[in-house]
Amino acid sequence: MTIVVIDDDPTGSQTVHSCPLLLRWDVDSLRRGLRHRSPLLFVLANTRALGPEAAAERNREILSALHQALEAEGIPESQLLLVSRGDSTLRGHGVLEPTVLADALAARFGPVDATLHVPAFLPGGRTTVDGVHLLHGEPVHTTAFAQDRSFGFSTSALDAWLEEKSGGTIPAQAVRRLGGDLLDRAADAPSAGAEELLAWLQALQGNVSVVVDAERPEQLDALGAAVRRLQGRKRLLFRAAASLINGLVNAGEEPLGPQPLSAPALANLRCRDSRGVALPGLVLVGSHVPLADAQVAELLKDGRCAGLELPVARIARVLEGGTPDLLLADLEQEWGEHLQGCLAQGRTPVLYTSRGELTFGEGASAQRRRLQFGLSLAQLTARLVAACAPQLGYVISKGGITTGTLLAEGLALDAVQLEGQLLPGLSLVRPWVPAGLPWHDLPIVTFPGNLGDRNTLAQAWRLMEAGSGGVG
């Protein structure tokens, strides 16, 4: 079975390792990915940076190219398991994207029987209990993530959330719940419980929406085993956060197992110069949630780091002015010189956008402007980092849209290889099949905006520095 994950930002691979993450989705790139020895293939669509229409079109484009690649590689559709990976705090196009994929699958192969929504990310404290999604035991709609100006929501009950996000086209009363008790029986009493779970899934039809409880990995392992048994008999689609992916892989003939490189070994991938001296690092923070604010503040307490704050309001005024290209080029040169100065001093540059979000008003037009500005800001930071990249030993990039833009546009990568997790949920990737780029082996730590505590960013920085004889 081939598991293809269409990821809405680069952080959904945060519980797995040793697989490719494609940043291009032309047929040839997908064919190369499908030939990889891993049963997992991620396609980094970066759709969280897009408006609804563009996100829908990108999903259609990827799926069309994927079908061509599968056919060219002789992989039957019955062996494909498709996951639309989304945020464990429910931000993003969580209803739109699986709906588009289900329609495209139905048009080509026949109707989807069910779409299972599994937002659990267990290492990060994201669980679903009795159909309610929780963050460290608290309903997720009570957290700052629910106030996201582009993707906010008002409920943690996933059936009501589906109704809210679908504009009523998925009524809450039509949503099924796969309860934790049934998954427990399947995990703890493999014979009888597994058959009960299999029968429950077998009865699904008509692309019914299903919310899945999850509090422990064994429940998702049991679900993965049942899904594999039904492969070729039921067409199931998934909108899920990272933890389900482990369950799907672990149910196969070759479970994922521990990552081959420990955290210190990952840190030792830091690039060195021709004399073997470790090259400096750079930290990029685009995420604007309060957790990221606290992490930046904590990191900058260390005098070996030097902050460069990009003034978001000023950048917005420049972009909306009469000659944005000229004015922005001058600012980029000034900021680039500042970064070079930090590196010359032997300090780690911390490039971050000013904290908080700009207000663009309400409604669809305001959301489009907000997303477009966010993408323009990510492109700016990506250019600044890329200008320094040949001199760097590593990059830590925090925020999904920021990181996706850095990889695909700033560093012009076609794909990266996921080496493993530096810390729980923080993946380290390196270019895969690089086309002669000067940063062909640059390690990049992909750091979700919503992960960790106030010390996690500083901890990641210390690990990367200590990995090559730096600070402890």
PAMI-957748 format. One line per field, with one value per residue (C-alpha): residue number from 1; residue in three letters; x, y, z; chain. Coordinates in Angstrom, 3 decimals, padded with zeros to 6 digits. Layout:
N
voti [NUM / ...]
vexlo [Ala / ...]
x [X / ...]
y [Y / ...]
z [Z / ...]
lumpa [A / ...]
end
This chain:
472
voti [1 / 2 / 3 / 4 / 5 / 6 / 7 / 8 / 9 / 10 / 11 / 12 / 13 / 14 / 15 / 16 / 17 / 18 / 19 / 20 / 21 / 22 / 23 / 24 / 25 / 26 / 27 / 28 / 29 / 30 / 31 / 32 / 33 / 34 / 35 / 36 / 37 / 38 / 39 / 40 / 41 / 42 / 43 / 44 / 45 / 46 / 47 / 48 / 49 / 50 / 51 / 52 / 53 / 54 / 55 / 56 / 57 / 58 / 59 / 60 / 61 / 62 / 63 / 64 / 65 / 66 / 67 / 68 / 69 / 70 / 71 / 72 / 73 / 74 / 75 / 76 / 77 / 78 / 79 / 80 / 81 / 82 / 83 / 84 / 85 / 86 / 87 / 88 / 89 / 90 / 91 / 92 / 93 / 94 / 95 / 96 / 97 / 98 / 99 / 100 / 101 / 102 / 103 / 104 / 105 / 106 / 107 / 108 / 109 / 110 / 111 / 112 / 113 / 114 / 115 / 116 / 117 / 118 / 119 / 120 / 121 / 122 / 123 / 124 / 125 / 126 / 127 / 128 / 129 / 130 / 131 / 132 / 133 / 134 / 135 / 136 / 137 / 138 / 139 / 140 / 141 / 142 / 143 / 144 / 145 / 146 / 147 / 148 / 149 / 150 / 151 / 152 / 153 / 154 / 155 / 156 / 157 / 158 / 159 / 160 / 161 / 162 / 163 / 164 / 165 / 166 / 167 / 168 / 169 / 170 / 171 / 172 / 173 / 174 / 175 / 176 / 177 / 178 / 179 / 180 / 181 / 182 / 183 / 184 / 185 / 186 / 187 / 188 / 189 / 190 / 191 / 192 / 193 / 194 / 195 / 196 / 197 / 198 / 199 / 200 / 201 / 202 / 203 / 204 / 205 / 206 / 207 / 208 / 209 / 210 / 211 / 212 / 213 / 214 / 215 / 216 / 217 / 218 / 219 / 220 / 221 / 222 / 223 / 224 / 225 / 226 / 227 / 228 / 229 / 230 / 231 / 232 / 233 / 234 / 235 / 236 / 237 / 238 / 239 / 240 / 241 / 242 / 243 / 244 / 245 / 246 / 247 / 248 / 249 / 250 / 251 / 252 / 253 / 254 / 255 / 256 / 257 / 258 / 259 / 260 / 261 / 262 / 263 / 264 / 265 / 266 / 267 / 268 / 269 / 270 / 271 / 272 / 273 / 274 / 275 / 276 / 277 / 278 / 279 / 280 / 281 / 282 / 283 / 284 / 285 / 286 / 287 / 288 / 289 / 290 / 291 / 292 / 293 / 294 / 295 / 296 / 297 / 298 / 299 / 300 / 301 / 302 / 303 / 304 / 305 / 306 / 307 / 308 / 309 / 310 / 311 / 312 / 313 / 314 / 315 / 316 / 317 / 318 / 319 / 320 / 321 / 322 / 323 / 324 / 325 / 326 / 327 / 328 / 329 / 330 / 331 / 332 / 333 / 334 / 335 / 336 / 337 / 338 / 339 / 340 / 341 / 342 / 343 / 344 / 345 / 346 / 347 / 348 / 349 / 350 / 351 / 352 / 353 / 354 / 355 / 356 / 357 / 358 / 359 / 360 / 361 / 362 / 363 / 364 / 365 / 366 / 367 / 368 / 369 / 370 / 371 / 372 / 373 / 374 / 375 / 376 / 377 / 378 / 379 / 380 / 381 / 382 / 383 / 384 / 385 / 386 / 387 / 388 / 389 / 390 / 391 / 392 / 393 / 394 / 395 / 396 / 397 / 398 / 399 / 400 / 401 / 402 / 403 / 404 / 405 / 406 / 407 / 408 / 409 / 410 / 411 / 412 / 413 / 414 / 415 / 416 / 417 / 418 / 419 / 420 / 421 / 422 / 423 / 424 / 425 / 426 / 427 / 428 / 429 / 430 / 431 / 432 / 433 / 434 / 435 / 436 / 437 / 438 / 439 / 440 / 441 / 442 / 443 / 444 / 445 / 446 / 447 / 448 / 449 / 450 / 451 / 452 / 453 / 454 / 455 / 456 / 457 / 458 / 459 / 460 / 461 / 462 / 463 / 464 / 465 / 466 / 467 / 468 / 469 / 470 / 471 / 472]
vexlo [Met / Thr / Ile / Val / Val / Ile / Asp / Asp / Asp / Pro / Thr / Gly / Ser / Gln / Thr / Val / His / Ser / Cys / Pro / Leu / Leu / Leu / Arg / Trp / Asp / Val / Asp / Ser / Leu / Arg / Arg / Gly / Leu / Arg / His / Arg / Ser / Pro / Leu / Leu / Phe / Val / Leu / Ala / Asn / Thr / Arg / Ala / Leu / Gly / Pro / Glu / Ala / Ala / Ala / Glu / Arg / Asn / Arg / Glu / Ile / Leu / Ser / Ala / Leu / His / Gln / Ala / Leu / Glu / Ala / Glu / Gly / Ile / Pro / Glu / Ser / Gln / Leu / Leu / Leu / Val / Ser / Arg / Gly / Asp / Ser / Thr / Leu / Arg / Gly / His / Gly / Val / Leu / Glu / Pro / Thr / Val / Leu / Ala / Asp / Ala / Leu / Ala / Ala / Arg / Phe / Gly / Pro / Val / Asp / Ala / Thr / Leu / His / Val / Pro / Ala / Phe / Leu / Pro / Gly / Gly / Arg / Thr / Thr / Val / Asp / Gly / Val / His / Leu / Leu / His / Gly / Glu / Pro / Val / His / Thr / Thr / Ala / Phe / Ala / Gln / Asp / Arg / Ser / Phe / Gly / Phe / Ser / Thr / Ser / Ala / Leu / Asp / Ala / Trp / Leu / Glu / Glu / Lys / Ser / Gly / Gly / Thr / Ile / Pro / Ala / Gln / Ala / Val / Arg / Arg / Leu / Gly / Gly / Asp / Leu / Leu / Asp / Arg / Ala / Ala / Asp / Ala / Pro / Ser / Ala / Gly / Ala / Glu / Glu / Leu / Leu / Ala / Trp / Leu / Gln / Ala / Leu / Gln / Gly / Asn / Val / Ser / Val / Val / Val / Asp / Ala / Glu / Arg / Pro / Glu / Gln / Leu / Asp / Ala / Leu / Gly / Ala / Ala / Val / Arg / Arg / Leu / Gln / Gly / Arg / Lys / Arg / Leu / Leu / Phe / Arg / Ala / Ala / Ala / Ser / Leu / Ile / Asn / Gly / Leu / Val / Asn / Ala / Gly / Glu / Glu / Pro / Leu / Gly / Pro / Gln / Pro / Leu / Ser / Ala / Pro / Ala / Leu / Ala / Asn / Leu / Arg / Cys / Arg / Asp / Ser / Arg / Gly / Val / Ala / Leu / Pro / Gly / Leu / Val / Leu / Val / Gly / Ser / His / Val / Pro / Leu / Ala / Asp / Ala / Gln / Val / Ala / Glu / Leu / Leu / Lys / Asp / Gly / Arg / Cys / Ala / Gly / Leu / Glu / Leu / Pro / Val / Ala / Arg / Ile / Ala / Arg / Val / Leu / Glu / Gly / Gly / Thr / Pro / Asp / Leu / Leu / Leu / Ala / Asp / Leu / Glu / Gln / Glu / Trp / Gly / Glu / His / Leu / Gln / Gly / Cys / Leu / Ala / Gln / Gly / Arg / Thr / Pro / Val / Leu / Tyr / Thr / Ser / Arg / Gly / Glu / Leu / Thr / Phe / Gly / Glu / Gly / Ala / Ser / Ala / Gln / Arg / Arg / Arg / Leu / Gln / Phe / Gly / Leu / Ser / Leu / Ala / Gln / Leu / Thr / Ala / Arg / Leu / Val / Ala / Ala / Cys / Ala / Pro / Gln / Leu / Gly / Tyr / Val / Ile / Ser / Lys / Gly / Gly / Ile / Thr / Thr / Gly / Thr / Leu / Leu / Ala / Glu / Gly / Leu / Ala / Leu / Asp / Ala / Val / Gln / Leu / Glu / Gly / Gln / Leu / Leu / Pro / Gly / Leu / Ser / Leu / Val / Arg / Pro / Trp / Val / Pro / Ala / Gly / Leu / Pro / Trp / His / Asp / Leu / Pro / Ile / Val / Thr / Phe / Pro / Gly / Asn / Leu / Gly / Asp / Arg / Asn / Thr / Leu / Ala / Gln / Ala / Trp / Arg / Leu / Met / Glu / Ala / Gly / Ser / Gly / Gly / Val / Gly]
x [000.000 / 001.222 / 000.318 / 000.315 / -000.111 / -001.127 / 000.125 / -001.203 / 002.137 / 005.529 / 004.943 / 002.640 / 005.557 / 006.457 / 005.973 / 007.718 / 011.122 / 013.134 / 010.678 / 010.585 / 008.643 / 007.934 / 007.721 / 006.765 / 003.957 / 004.605 / 004.307 / 008.070 / 008.570 / 005.719 / 007.129 / 010.498 / 008.719 / 006.712 / 009.937 / 011.390 / 011.852 / 009.534 / 005.818 / 005.129 / 005.161 / 004.382 / 003.401 / 003.824 / 000.951 / 001.243 / -002.484 / -002.878 / -001.244 / -003.969 / -007.570 / -010.326 / -010.430 / -006.667 / -006.456 / -009.171 / -007.455 / -004.098 / -005.607 / -007.189 / -003.890 / -001.954 / -004.461 / -004.540 / -000.736 / -000.719 / -003.105 / -000.817 / 002.227 / 000.540 / -000.445 / 003.071 / 004.550 / 002.041 / 000.516 / -003.243 / -005.614 / -006.729 / -003.248 / -003.442 / -004.324 / -004.828 / -004.493 / -005.254 / -003.030 / -004.256 / -003.577 / -004.022 / -005.530 / -008.122 / -006.820 / -006.762 / -009.198 / -010.269 / -013.543 / -012.832 / -009.741 / -011.103 / -014.348 / -012.429 / -010.377 / -013.475 / -015.188 / -012.108 / -011.729 / -015.413 / -015.240 / -012.330 / -012.771 / -016.183 / -017.674 / -015.803 / -017.481 / -016.394 / -014.116 / -012.575 / -011.499 / -008.655 / -007.056 / -005.190 / -001.488 / -000.685 / 002.922 / 001.648 / -001.266 / -003.961 / -006.564 / -010.190 / -012.517 / -016.231 / -016.056 / -014.558 / -011.080 / -008.763 / -005.387 / -003.743 / -007.210 / -008.853 / -011.358 / -009.329 / -011.854 / -010.905 / -007.267 / -005.608 / -005.520 / -009.306 / -008.950 / -006.930 / -008.157 / -008.213 / -009.316 / -010.991 / -013.798 / -016.225 / -016.614 / -014.480 / -017.265 / -016.101 / -019.598 / -020.595 / -017.213 / -017.858 / -021.257 / -019.759 / -016.872 / -019.011 / -021.554 / -024.212 / -023.664 / -022.478 / -025.178 / -023.887 / -026.564 / -025.315 / -021.783 / -020.806 / -018.396 / -015.878 / -015.639 / -012.615 / -014.344 / -014.594 / -010.990 / -009.927 / -011.633 / -009.942 / -006.562 / -006.880 / -008.864 / -007.446 / -009.672 / -013.222 / -012.582 / -010.843 / -013.752 / -016.225 / -014.234 / -013.957 / -017.722 / -018.316 / -016.103 / -017.507 / -020.994 / -019.939 / -021.134 / -022.154 / -019.039 / -020.332 / -018.249 / -016.737 / -014.967 / -012.484 / -011.677 / -007.999 / -006.143 / -003.386 / -001.347 / -002.743 / -006.191 / -004.805 / -002.738 / -005.968 / -007.672 / -004.716 / -004.866 / -008.597 / -008.126 / -005.460 / -007.742 / -010.413 / -008.049 / -009.597 / -013.035 / -013.825 / -012.708 / -011.819 / -010.370 / -008.709 / -008.362 / -005.895 / -003.099 / 000.187 / -000.585 / -002.901 / -000.066 / 001.905 / -001.076 / -001.428 / 002.283 / 002.646 / -000.111 / 001.952 / 004.464 / 007.331 / 006.412 / 008.217 / 010.374 / 012.758 / 014.441 / 017.983 / 019.574 / 019.336 / 018.806 / 022.557 / 023.312 / 020.761 / 022.424 / 025.764 / 024.414 / 025.211 / 027.236 / 030.941 / 033.423 / 036.375 / 038.435 / 035.781 / 034.645 / 030.915 / 029.063 / 026.694 / 022.967 / 019.961 / 016.545 / 013.464 / 010.126 / 007.051 / 004.361 / 002.398 / 000.564 / 001.227 / 003.238 / 005.684 / 005.974 / 007.017 / 009.499 / 011.188 / 011.446 / 013.023 / 015.554 / 016.620 / 017.531 / 020.713 / 023.251 / 024.715 / 021.563 / 020.844 / 017.279 / 016.157 / 012.498 / 010.760 / 008.109 / 004.958 / 002.882 / 005.625 / 005.975 / 002.227 / 002.350 / 005.210 / 003.393 / 000.272 / 002.191 / 002.951 / 006.455 / 006.609 / 009.393 / 011.841 / 011.115 / 011.103 / 014.417 / 016.031 / 014.651 / 015.753 / 019.279 / 019.319 / 018.006 / 020.364 / 023.339 / 022.128 / 022.012 / 025.519 / 026.703 / 025.284 / 027.010 / 030.307 / 030.047 / 029.641 / 026.070 / 023.001 / 020.616 / 016.993 / 014.839 / 011.252 / 008.220 / 006.803 / 004.354 / 000.571 / -001.608 / -002.635 / -006.337 / -007.785 / -011.452 / -014.038 / -015.456 / -014.071 / -012.260 / -010.466 / -009.442 / -007.984 / -005.968 / -004.811 / -003.651 / -001.967 / -000.103 / 000.945 / 002.332 / 004.152 / 005.691 / 006.787 / 008.352 / 010.275 / 011.722 / 012.504 / 014.560 / 016.487 / 017.366 / 018.249 / 020.735 / 022.590 / 022.105 / 025.542 / 027.148 / 024.873 / 025.289 / 021.588 / 018.259 / 015.473 / 012.232 / 009.124 / 005.659 / 004.136 / 003.539 / 006.907 / 008.712 / 006.881 / 007.717 / 011.348 / 011.815 / 009.984 / 010.649 / 013.562 / 015.796 / 014.231 / 014.086 / 012.125 / 012.041 / 013.527 / 014.372 / 012.941 / 015.771 / 013.844 / 012.754 / 015.206 / 012.609 / 009.054 / 007.203 / 010.249 / 011.494 / 014.891 / 014.972 / 017.691 / 017.507 / 016.698 / 018.057 / 019.375 / 020.174 / 023.675 / 022.535 / 025.175 / 023.056 / 022.692 / 023.030 / 021.695 / 019.713 / 016.430 / 014.478 / 010.769 / 009.083 / 005.253 / 003.869 / 001.629 / 004.122 / 006.159 / 006.411 / 008.200 / 011.603 / 011.332 / 012.784 / 015.790 / 016.178 / 016.214 / 018.802 / 021.032 / 020.812 / 021.862 / 024.728 / 025.952 / 025.838 / 028.959 / 030.860 / 028.954 / 027.015 / 025.553]
y [000.000 / 003.473 / 006.227 / 009.650 / 012.628 / 015.976 / 018.294 / 021.833 / 022.970 / 021.299 / 020.113 / 017.112 / 014.697 / 015.494 / 011.949 / 009.955 / 009.772 / 008.517 / 009.581 / 012.219 / 015.467 / 016.810 / 020.550 / 020.083 / 017.887 / 017.450 / 013.863 / 013.228 / 014.468 / 012.296 / 009.273 / 009.784 / 010.019 / 006.859 / 004.948 / 005.849 / 002.884 / 004.452 / 003.545 / 007.216 / 010.095 / 013.657 / 016.363 / 019.794 / 021.752 / 024.776 / 025.371 / 027.007 / 030.020 / 030.144 / 031.256 / 028.680 / 028.751 / 028.466 / 025.731 / 023.730 / 024.058 / 023.008 / 019.842 / 018.996 / 019.643 / 017.399 / 014.578 / 014.696 / 014.481 / 011.745 / 009.590 / 009.918 / 009.053 / 005.997 / 004.771 / 005.301 / 003.386 / 000.557 / 001.159 / 000.420 / 002.913 / 000.212 / 000.370 / 004.120 / 005.477 / 009.231 / 011.500 / 015.217 / 016.379 / 019.337 / 021.224 / 019.553 / 022.797 / 022.821 / 025.729 / 025.530 / 024.369 / 021.376 / 020.707 / 022.145 / 020.089 / 016.595 / 017.537 / 018.495 / 015.295 / 013.143 / 014.696 / 014.170 / 010.555 / 009.884 / 011.322 / 009.078 / 005.880 / 005.855 / 007.238 / 007.588 / 005.663 / 007.929 / 010.790 / 010.235 / 013.333 / 012.493 / 015.717 / 014.019 / 014.765 / 012.802 / 013.929 / 017.524 / 016.875 / 017.086 / 014.416 / 013.793 / 012.472 / 011.787 / 013.751 / 016.878 / 017.987 / 018.982 / 020.660 / 019.447 / 018.575 / 021.917 / 022.376 / 023.712 / 026.466 / 028.099 / 028.516 / 031.298 / 029.061 / 029.311 / 033.090 / 032.790 / 035.606 / 033.413 / 030.076 / 030.773 / 028.639 / 028.627 / 025.004 / 022.006 / 019.459 / 018.087 / 017.366 / 020.994 / 022.155 / 020.306 / 021.954 / 025.390 / 025.015 / 023.525 / 026.325 / 023.787 / 021.367 / 018.755 / 018.805 / 017.877 / 015.213 / 013.456 / 013.051 / 009.629 / 009.155 / 006.344 / 006.143 / 005.507 / 002.553 / 000.638 / 001.484 / 000.346 / -003.004 / -003.396 / -002.542 / -004.536 / -007.561 / -007.992 / -010.826 / -009.852 / -006.124 / -005.976 / -007.739 / -005.351 / -002.358 / -003.879 / -004.356 / -000.779 / 000.610 / -001.796 / -000.347 / 003.205 / 004.543 / 007.706 / 009.681 / 010.049 / 012.298 / 010.457 / 012.000 / 009.713 / 009.665 / 009.198 / 009.373 / 006.804 / 005.414 / 001.894 / 003.150 / 004.571 / 001.424 / -000.576 / 001.785 / 001.521 / -002.264 / -002.240 / 000.231 / -001.989 / -005.022 / -003.081 / -001.813 / -002.438 / -003.067 / 000.352 / 003.738 / 005.755 / 009.263 / 010.926 / 014.482 / 014.033 / 015.466 / 013.636 / 010.768 / 008.823 / 008.499 / 006.426 / 004.137 / 003.597 / 002.842 / 000.672 / -001.625 / -002.531 / -005.307 / -002.971 / -000.747 / 002.549 / 001.754 / 004.184 / 006.858 / 005.924 / 009.139 / 010.344 / 014.027 / 014.632 / 012.804 / 014.977 / 018.083 / 016.788 / 017.096 / 020.805 / 021.995 / 022.785 / 024.742 / 023.258 / 023.208 / 021.264 / 024.251 / 024.370 / 027.059 / 029.404 / 028.911 / 031.166 / 031.149 / 032.315 / 032.896 / 033.821 / 032.339 / 035.032 / 032.991 / 033.968 / 030.783 / 031.828 / 035.285 / 033.752 / 031.438 / 034.300 / 036.326 / 033.386 / 032.725 / 036.364 / 036.329 / 034.555 / 037.171 / 034.780 / 035.378 / 038.683 / 039.608 / 041.343 / 042.338 / 043.002 / 045.724 / 044.149 / 047.357 / 049.204 / 046.360 / 046.431 / 050.150 / 049.615 / 046.799 / 048.925 / 051.995 / 053.208 / 051.741 / 048.656 / 046.918 / 049.811 / 050.568 / 046.928 / 046.309 / 049.078 / 047.623 / 044.115 / 045.346 / 047.037 / 043.927 / 041.667 / 043.753 / 043.471 / 039.666 / 039.626 / 041.773 / 039.299 / 036.394 / 038.317 / 038.820 / 035.082 / 035.489 / 033.551 / 035.862 / 035.513 / 036.924 / 037.428 / 039.411 / 041.930 / 040.238 / 040.249 / 040.249 / 043.134 / 043.883 / 043.602 / 043.797 / 041.065 / 039.036 / 037.081 / 040.049 / 040.778 / 037.134 / 037.153 / 040.287 / 038.775 / 035.546 / 037.391 / 039.648 / 036.650 / 034.969 / 038.144 / 038.425 / 034.769 / 035.356 / 038.328 / 036.341 / 033.455 / 035.758 / 037.134 / 033.662 / 032.373 / 035.229 / 033.943 / 030.231 / 029.465 / 030.653 / 028.716 / 025.458 / 025.065 / 026.900 / 026.634 / 027.792 / 028.296 / 028.528 / 026.347 / 028.942 / 030.546 / 027.209 / 026.027 / 029.254 / 029.107 / 025.561 / 025.890 / 029.513 / 030.845 / 027.771 / 026.626 / 022.988 / 020.347 / 017.943 / 017.295 / 014.118 / 013.829 / 012.656 / 012.552 / 014.608 / 016.828 / 017.195 / 015.777 / 017.298 / 019.194 / 017.555 / 017.987 / 017.829 / 018.164 / 018.712 / 015.549 / 015.211 / 018.814 / 020.364 / 021.703 / 024.226 / 025.676 / 024.588 / 021.018 / 019.451 / 022.266 / 020.933 / 022.772 / 022.230 / 022.625 / 023.985 / 024.207 / 027.510 / 025.809 / 023.438 / 023.315 / 025.542 / 028.861 / 027.108 / 024.814 / 027.182 / 027.931 / 024.216 / 023.432 / 026.166 / 024.832 / 021.314 / 022.458 / 024.515 / 021.758 / 019.259 / 020.781 / 021.813 / 025.032 / 026.078 / 023.570]
z [000.000 / -000.892 / 001.555 / -000.083 / 002.239 / 000.747 / 003.469 / 003.865 / 005.361 / 005.931 / 009.498 / 009.074 / 008.873 / 012.484 / 013.790 / 011.028 / 009.356 / 006.369 / 003.675 / 000.912 / 001.104 / -002.366 / -002.953 / -006.613 / -007.867 / -011.584 / -012.789 / -012.907 / -009.333 / -008.098 / -009.915 / -008.213 / -004.877 / -005.488 / -006.228 / -002.818 / -000.499 / 002.099 / 002.014 / 002.796 / 000.333 / 001.431 / -001.034 / 000.551 / -000.981 / 001.370 / 000.901 / 004.294 / 002.658 / -000.029 / -000.297 / -000.793 / -004.607 / -005.002 / -002.354 / -004.116 / -007.486 / -006.049 / -004.601 / -007.957 / -009.724 / -007.346 / -007.563 / -011.361 / -011.551 / -008.895 / -010.922 / -013.935 / -011.847 / -010.319 / -013.751 / -015.119 / -012.161 / -012.472 / -009.032 / -009.018 / -007.420 / -004.999 / -003.443 / -002.812 / 000.610 / 000.481 / 003.515 / 003.508 / 006.367 / 008.385 / 011.570 / 014.953 / 016.258 / 013.440 / 011.377 / 007.586 / 004.894 / 006.969 / 005.159 / 001.730 / 000.928 / 001.661 / -000.113 / -003.262 / -003.097 / -002.547 / -005.570 / -007.742 / -006.609 / -007.228 / -010.742 / -011.672 / -009.670 / -008.029 / -004.824 / -001.549 / 001.270 / 004.118 / 005.084 / 008.502 / 010.456 / 012.841 / 014.184 / 017.033 / 017.474 / 020.590 / 021.284 / 021.281 / 023.670 / 020.958 / 021.691 / 020.774 / 023.486 / 022.943 / 019.712 / 021.358 / 020.322 / 023.169 / 023.631 / 026.837 / 028.124 / 027.290 / 024.438 / 021.538 / 020.760 / 024.082 / 022.984 / 020.977 / 017.889 / 017.537 / 017.179 / 013.968 / 011.713 / 008.623 / 010.068 / 013.416 / 014.844 / 017.759 / 018.853 / 019.795 / 019.171 / 015.842 / 014.494 / 015.134 / 013.823 / 010.552 / 010.257 / 010.980 / 008.551 / 005.782 / 005.986 / 006.950 / 004.076 / 006.604 / 009.322 / 012.748 / 013.134 / 009.972 / 011.324 / 012.670 / 015.580 / 015.816 / 019.569 / 021.707 / 023.367 / 020.089 / 019.217 / 022.685 / 022.185 / 018.812 / 020.345 / 023.564 / 022.349 / 018.840 / 017.643 / 018.662 / 018.877 / 015.521 / 013.822 / 015.447 / 014.187 / 010.740 / 010.543 / 011.704 / 008.948 / 006.370 / 006.885 / 005.972 / 002.637 / 000.792 / 001.842 / 005.361 / 007.623 / 010.587 / 013.592 / 015.307 / 019.002 / 019.872 / 023.166 / 022.718 / 019.800 / 020.141 / 019.106 / 015.870 / 015.278 / 015.501 / 013.067 / 010.683 / 010.772 / 009.975 / 007.125 / 005.578 / 005.772 / 003.902 / 001.211 / -002.198 / -000.677 / 000.811 / -000.461 / 002.628 / 002.680 / 005.656 / 006.939 / 009.733 / 011.795 / 012.195 / 014.590 / 012.273 / 009.767 / 012.271 / 012.754 / 009.023 / 008.563 / 011.662 / 010.449 / 007.390 / 006.855 / 007.764 / 010.731 / 010.909 / 013.935 / 015.641 / 013.566 / 012.508 / 013.850 / 017.437 / 018.188 / 018.733 / 015.473 / 013.661 / 015.090 / 013.809 / 010.257 / 010.616 / 007.614 / 007.937 / 005.872 / 003.980 / 007.206 / 009.081 / 011.134 / 011.888 / 009.964 / 011.839 / 012.122 / 011.571 / 013.220 / 011.299 / 013.052 / 011.043 / 013.282 / 015.135 / 017.801 / 021.451 / 022.015 / 019.285 / 020.847 / 024.158 / 022.447 / 020.588 / 023.791 / 025.609 / 022.843 / 022.662 / 026.352 / 025.241 / 024.164 / 021.583 / 019.523 / 017.760 / 016.861 / 013.670 / 013.827 / 010.515 / 011.025 / 009.603 / 009.511 / 007.640 / 005.143 / 004.554 / 003.801 / 001.359 / -000.436 / -000.780 / -001.953 / -005.455 / -005.904 / -003.671 / -005.613 / -005.278 / -001.641 / -000.594 / -002.374 / -000.322 / 002.903 / 001.942 / 001.353 / 004.768 / 006.528 / 004.586 / 005.712 / 009.298 / 009.022 / 007.560 / 010.455 / 012.974 / 011.251 / 011.145 / 014.914 / 015.452 / 016.722 / 015.576 / 013.676 / 014.774 / 011.976 / 013.084 / 012.068 / 014.528 / 016.824 / 016.458 / 013.354 / 011.150 / 010.891 / 007.395 / 008.321 / 007.935 / 005.067 / 002.128 / 000.590 / 003.853 / 004.182 / 000.670 / 001.482 / 004.764 / 003.119 / 000.267 / 002.660 / 004.748 / 001.645 / 000.554 / 004.016 / 003.910 / 000.490 / 001.860 / 004.760 / 002.404 / 000.168 / 003.135 / 004.417 / 000.927 / 000.492 / 003.582 / 002.921 / 001.371 / 004.622 / 006.980 / 008.833 / 009.634 / 009.704 / 012.269 / 010.659 / 012.787 / 011.219 / 008.518 / 005.790 / 006.509 / 006.252 / 003.152 / 001.348 / 002.468 / 001.153 / -002.155 / -003.123 / -001.077 / -001.336 / -004.657 / -003.560 / -005.440 / -002.484 / 000.931 / 002.790 / 006.298 / 008.552 / 011.835 / 014.840 / 016.703 / 019.475 / 019.597 / 016.642 / 015.290 / 012.111 / 010.521 / 006.722 / 004.094 / 000.334 / -001.624 / -005.172 / -005.142 / -008.516 / -007.799 / -005.208 / -002.868 / 000.108 / -001.172 / 002.291 / 004.513 / 007.516 / 008.128 / 011.336 / 010.571 / 013.697 / 013.815 / 015.058 / 017.601 / 019.219 / 022.393 / 025.464 / 025.908 / 026.109 / 023.075 / 020.474 / 022.681 / 023.351 / 019.615 / 019.033 / 021.814 / 020.396 / 016.929 / 018.366 / 020.686 / 017.833 / 016.336 / 019.418 / 020.131 / 023.210 / 025.619]
lumpa [A / A / A / A / A / A / A / A / A / A / A / A / A / A / A / A / A / A / A / A / A / A / A / A / A / A / A / A / A / A / A / A / A / A / A / A / A / A / A / A / A / A / A / A / A / A / A / A / A / A / A / A / A / A / A / A / A / A / A / A / A / A / A / A / A / A / A / A / A / A / A / A / A / A / A / A / A / A / A / A / A / A / A / A / A / A / A / A / A / A / A / A / A / A / A / A / A / A / A / A / A / A / A / A / A / A / A / A / A / A / A / A / A / A / A / A / A / A / A / A / A / A / A / A / A / A / A / A / A / A / A / A / A / A / A / A / A / A / A / A / A / A / A / A / A / A / A / A / A / A / A / A / A / A / A / A / A / A / A / A / A / A / A / A / A / A / A / A / A / A / A / A / A / A / A / A / A / A / A / A / A / A / A / A / A / A / A / A / A / A / A / A / A / A / A / A / A / A / A / A / A / A / A / A / A / A / A / A / A / A / A / A / A / A / A / A / A / A / A / A / A / A / A / A / A / A / A / A / A / A / A / A / A / A / A / A / A / A / A / A / A / A / A / A / A / A / A / A / A / A / A / A / A / A / A / A / A / A / A / A / A / A / A / A / A / A / A / A / A / A / A / A / A / A / A / A / A / A / A / A / A / A / A / A / A / A / A / A / A / A / A / A / A / A / A / A / A / A / A / A / A / A / A / A / A / A / A / A / A / A / A / A / A / A / A / A / A / A / A / A / A / A / A / A / A / A / A / A / A / A / A / A / A / A / A / A / A / A / A / A / A / A / A / A / A / A / A / A / A / A / A / A / A / A / A / A / A / A / A / A / A / A / A / A / A / A / A / A / A / A / A / A / A / A / A / A / A / A / A / A / A / A / A / A / A / A / A / A / A / A / A / A / A / A / A / A / A / A / A / A / A / A / A / A / A / A / A / A / A / A / A / A / A / A / A / A / A / A / A / A / A / A / A / A / A / A / A / A / A / A / A / A / A / A / A / A / A / A / A / A / A / A / A / A / A / A / A / A / A / A / A / A / A / A / A / A / A / A / A / A / A / A / A / A / A / A / A / A / A / A / A / A]
end
